[in-house]
Amino acid sequence: MNSHLSAKGLQRHQLARATGCHLETIRYYERIGLMPDPPRSTSGYRVYDEAHVRRLRFILRARELGFGIDEIRGLLQLVDCRSQTCAEVQRRTEPHLAEVRAKIADLQRIETTLVTMISQCSGKNVPECPILDALAA
């Protein structure tokens, strides 16, 4: 961030622009307690600082990696309480990795099935279709 942030802070729309996050998503994260309530300026505007930017980026990256809200909440609690250890974070992320691997295996099975079905299709303009027959079976 620039020195403007350290001097004045950011309004919500500026936080959204700085992180690439939608305004409504920021509001949602505040509503469910993932983002702390920012202080307000004398004119009543929320004022976000660098810590808010870092936290929001953490949340967004965790969402990109497929972590659920409760998983993110648990990781943030470790950070907020300063009680994180690498072992604890690993213990919390290993189940997520197992879920990701299971999804990949499912997608690979789906891919194999689709490849097989498509390979049986002549691709001609005929009423018989092995793909539809396989789906109906």
N, C-alpha and C positions, 0 to 999 in steps of 0.2 A: 504494500500500500504506500501511498505517498504521505508527505508531511501533513497534508490537508486532513487526513484521517486522524492523526494523532492530536491535531489541534482542535478540531471541531467534531469529529466523529462522523458517522454516516446516518442518513435517514434510511428508512426501509427500502425505498426504491433504489437507492445507491448501493445498499447491501445486496439487493437482488442483482443489480448490474455487475457488481464486483465478483459475485460468485456464480453467475449464470443460473440462479435459482429463481423460480417464479414467485411473485409477491404472495400469492395464495398459499404456496407451499411453505413459505416462511411463517405466515400467519398460523398455518396448521401446526407446524413444529413448535411454535410458541404456545398454542392452545393445549397441545398434549404434553407440554413440559420438556421437550427435547432441547429447546432453545430457552435460555433464561430471559426473564423480562428485562429489557434494557431500561436504563434511566431515561428520564424525559428532560427535554430542554425547558427553559422558562416559558417558551411558547407552546409547550405540550407535545412536541414531536419526540418520537422515540429516537434515541441516539445510540447507535451501535458502534462498538470499538473493534480493535484488531482481534480481541478474544472471541467476539461474536463471529467475525469472519472465519477464524480458524475452526471454531466449533461447527459452523454451518458447512464448511468444506469437508470436515470429518464426516458429518452426517451424509452429505451428498456422495462422498466416495464410498462409504459403507453401503449406501443404497445401490450404487452402481455395481458393487460386488455381490448384491443380492441379499444382504442382511436385512432381517425384518426389524420393525420398529422396536419390539421388545429386546431383540439382540443388541441393537444399537443403544438402547436405554441402559442395558447392563454394562456395556463397554464404557459408556459415558460415566456411569456411576463409579466405575473403577478409577477413571481419570479424575472425576470431581473429588473423590475421597482420597486421592493420591495413594490408593492402596493397590495399584496395579503391580503385578509381577508378570514377567514374561510367561511363566508357567500358568498363571491364572488366565491370561489372555489366550494362550494356546488352548487351554481346556475349554474355553468358551467358543473358540472358533473352529475347533475340530469337528463338532457336529454339523456345522454349516458346510464345511468342506465335504463331509460325507453326503449331505443332501445334494450338493452341486454334482458330485460324482455320480450319484444315482440318477439325477436328471440327464446327465450326459449319456449314461448307459441307456436310459429310456429313449432318448433322441436317436441314438445309434441303432437301436432296434427298430424304431419307426422308419429311419432312413433305409435300412435293409429291406423292410417290408415294402416300402414304396418303390424301391428300385426293382424288386422282384415283380411287383404288380405291373409297373410300367413296362418292364421288359417283355411281359406276356401280351402286351397290347400291340396290335398291328398298326395302330395309328391311321387306319383307313376309315373311310366313310361307310362303315357297316353298322348295323344295329347291335350286333353282339359286342359286348365290351367286357373283357376279363377283369378290368378294374372294378366296374360296377358289380360284376358277379362276385368278386372277392369281398367287397364291402357288404353285400347282401348275405353272404354265407355265414 
